[in-house]
């Protein structure tokens, strides 16, 4: 279904990328605070 709507799929991928980036930043911040 998602493949029939490239715009929605593209938005989903961008949203997932930003979520992963935020998670990585949170982990880096935690490690930085602990160091």
N, CA, C and O atoms as CSV, one atom per row, in Angstrom:
chain,resi,resn,atom,element,x,y,z
A,1,UNK,N,N,0.829,-1.197,0.000
A,1,UNK,CA,C,0.000,0.000,0.000
A,1,UNK,C,C,0.874,1.262,0.000
A,1,UNK,O,O,0.598,2.215,-0.729
A,2,UNK,N,N,1.917,1.258,0.815
A,2,UNK,CA,C,2.775,2.433,0.913
A,2,UNK,C,C,3.508,2.687,-0.404
A,2,UNK,O,O,3.818,3.829,-0.743
A,3,UNK,N,N,3.779,1.612,-1.140
A,3,UNK,CA,C,4.530,1.770,-2.380
A,3,UNK,C,C,3.696,2.456,-3.452
A,3,UNK,O,O,4.245,2.979,-4.422
A,4,UNK,N,N,2.357,2.460,-3.287
A,4,UNK,CA,C,1.497,3.151,-4.248
A,4,UNK,C,C,1.480,4.651,-3.968
A,4,UNK,O,O,1.037,5.433,-4.808
A,5,UNK,N,N,1.953,5.051,-2.805
A,5,UNK,CA,C,1.979,6.470,-2.450
A,5,UNK,C,C,3.406,6.862,-2.058
A,5,UNK,O,O,3.728,6.903,-0.871
A,6,UNK,N,N,4.255,7.147,-3.034
A,6,UNK,CA,C,5.663,7.453,-2.759
A,6,UNK,C,C,5.822,8.628,-1.798
A,6,UNK,O,O,6.751,8.647,-0.991
A,7,UNK,N,N,4.918,9.613,-1.878
A,7,UNK,CA,C,5.013,10.775,-0.992
A,7,UNK,C,C,4.900,10.360,0.462
A,7,UNK,O,O,5.675,10.809,1.307
A,8,UNK,N,N,3.922,9.492,0.753
A,8,UNK,CA,C,3.716,9.030,2.131
A,8,UNK,C,C,4.911,8.196,2.577
A,8,UNK,O,O,5.378,8.329,3.708
A,9,UNK,N,N,5.402,7.344,1.696
A,9,UNK,CA,C,6.553,6.500,2.038
A,9,UNK,C,C,7.772,7.377,2.317
A,9,UNK,O,O,8.527,7.127,3.256
A,10,UNK,N,N,7.956,8.420,1.479
A,10,UNK,CA,C,9.095,9.317,1.659
A,10,UNK,C,C,8.995,10.030,3.003
A,10,UNK,O,O,9.987,10.170,3.718
A,11,UNK,N,N,7.774,10.483,3.341
A,11,UNK,CA,C,7.570,11.158,4.629
A,11,UNK,C,C,7.873,10.204,5.774
A,11,UNK,O,O,8.492,10.595,6.764
A,12,UNK,N,N,7.437,8.951,5.643
A,12,UNK,CA,C,7.655,7.963,6.703
A,12,UNK,C,C,9.148,7.730,6.899
A,12,UNK,O,O,9.627,7.639,8.030
A,13,UNK,N,N,9.883,7.635,5.790
A,13,UNK,CA,C,11.329,7.403,5.877
A,13,UNK,C,C,12.007,8.601,6.537
A,13,UNK,O,O,12.883,8.434,7.386
A,14,UNK,N,N,11.596,9.818,6.142
A,14,UNK,CA,C,12.201,11.015,6.735
A,14,UNK,C,C,11.883,11.086,8.219
A,14,UNK,O,O,12.743,11.432,9.029
A,15,UNK,N,N,10.643,10.756,8.577
A,15,UNK,CA,C,10.249,10.774,9.988
A,15,UNK,C,C,11.062,9.768,10.788
A,15,UNK,O,O,11.508,10.058,11.899
A,16,UNK,N,N,11.256,8.564,10.204
A,16,UNK,CA,C,12.028,7.521,10.893
A,16,UNK,C,C,13.476,7.979,11.068
A,16,UNK,O,O,14.069,7.783,12.129
A,17,UNK,N,N,14.047,8.593,10.017
A,17,UNK,CA,C,15.432,9.069,10.090
A,17,UNK,C,C,15.588,10.093,11.209
A,17,UNK,O,O,16.565,10.058,11.957
A,18,UNK,N,N,14.612,11.016,11.324
A,18,UNK,CA,C,14.720,12.044,12.361
A,18,UNK,C,C,14.571,11.428,13.744
A,18,UNK,O,O,15.218,11.869,14.694
A,19,UNK,N,N,13.710,10.394,13.863
A,19,UNK,CA,C,13.545,9.716,15.158
A,19,UNK,C,C,14.850,9.039,15.550
A,19,UNK,O,O,15.274,9.123,16.703
A,20,UNK,N,N,15.489,8.369,14.595
A,20,UNK,CA,C,16.754,7.678,14.878
A,20,UNK,C,C,17.827,8.698,15.256
A,20,UNK,O,O,18.619,8.466,16.169
A,21,UNK,N,N,17.845,9.831,14.546
A,21,UNK,CA,C,18.842,10.866,14.837
A,21,UNK,C,C,18.634,11.420,16.239
A,21,UNK,O,O,19.595,11.647,16.973
A,22,UNK,N,N,17.366,11.639,16.610
A,22,UNK,CA,C,17.075,12.150,17.954
A,22,UNK,C,C,17.522,11.144,19.004
A,22,UNK,O,O,18.097,11.523,20.025
A,23,UNK,N,N,17.260,9.862,18.761
A,23,UNK,CA,C,17.638,8.818,19.723
A,23,UNK,C,C,19.153,8.788,19.888
A,23,UNK,O,O,19.658,8.682,21.006
A,24,UNK,N,N,19.881,8.882,18.767
A,24,UNK,CA,C,21.341,8.869,18.834
A,24,UNK,C,C,21.840,10.065,19.634
A,24,UNK,O,O,22.775,9.949,20.425
A,25,UNK,N,N,21.203,11.221,19.420
A,25,UNK,CA,C,21.615,12.426,20.132
A,25,UNK,C,C,21.364,12.262,21.625
A,25,UNK,O,O,22.189,12.671,22.443
A,26,UNK,N,N,20.225,11.664,21.987
A,26,UNK,CA,C,19.915,11.435,23.404
A,26,UNK,C,C,20.979,10.544,24.042
A,26,UNK,O,O,21.455,10.827,25.141
A,27,UNK,N,N,21.348,9.467,23.347
A,27,UNK,CA,C,22.351,8.529,23.877
A,27,UNK,C,C,23.699,9.235,24.022
A,27,UNK,O,O,24.393,9.058,25.023
A,28,UNK,N,N,24.067,10.040,23.012
A,28,UNK,CA,C,25.342,10.758,23.077
A,28,UNK,C,C,25.340,11.739,24.239
A,28,UNK,O,O,26.346,11.888,24.933
A,29,UNK,N,N,24.205,12.411,24.450
A,29,UNK,CA,C,24.109,13.365,25.563
A,29,UNK,C,C,24.265,12.637,26.888
A,29,UNK,O,O,24.966,13.117,27.779
A,30,UNK,N,N,23.616,11.478,27.029
A,30,UNK,CA,C,23.705,10.706,28.265
A,30,UNK,C,C,25.159,10.280,28.524
A,30,UNK,O,O,25.653,10.375,29.647
A,31,UNK,N,N,25.828,9.813,27.472
A,31,UNK,CA,C,27.221,9.375,27.620
A,31,UNK,C,C,28.109,10.565,27.984
A,31,UNK,O,O,29.030,10.446,28.793
A,32,UNK,N,N,27.814,11.714,27.371
A,32,UNK,CA,C,28.615,12.914,27.639
A,32,UNK,C,C,28.445,13.355,29.085
A,32,UNK,O,O,29.416,13.741,29.735
A,33,UNK,N,N,27.215,13.300,29.591
A,33,UNK,CA,C,26.939,13.707,30.975
A,33,UNK,C,C,27.637,12.757,31.948
A,33,UNK,O,O,28.155,13.194,32.975
A,34,UNK,N,N,27.654,11.469,31.632
A,34,UNK,CA,C,28.260,10.473,32.529
A,34,UNK,C,C,29.781,10.573,32.522
A,34,UNK,O,O,30.431,10.258,33.518
A,35,UNK,N,N,30.345,11.009,31.402
A,35,UNK,CA,C,31.807,11.032,31.271
A,35,UNK,C,C,32.445,12.056,32.210
A,35,UNK,O,O,33.667,12.203,32.225
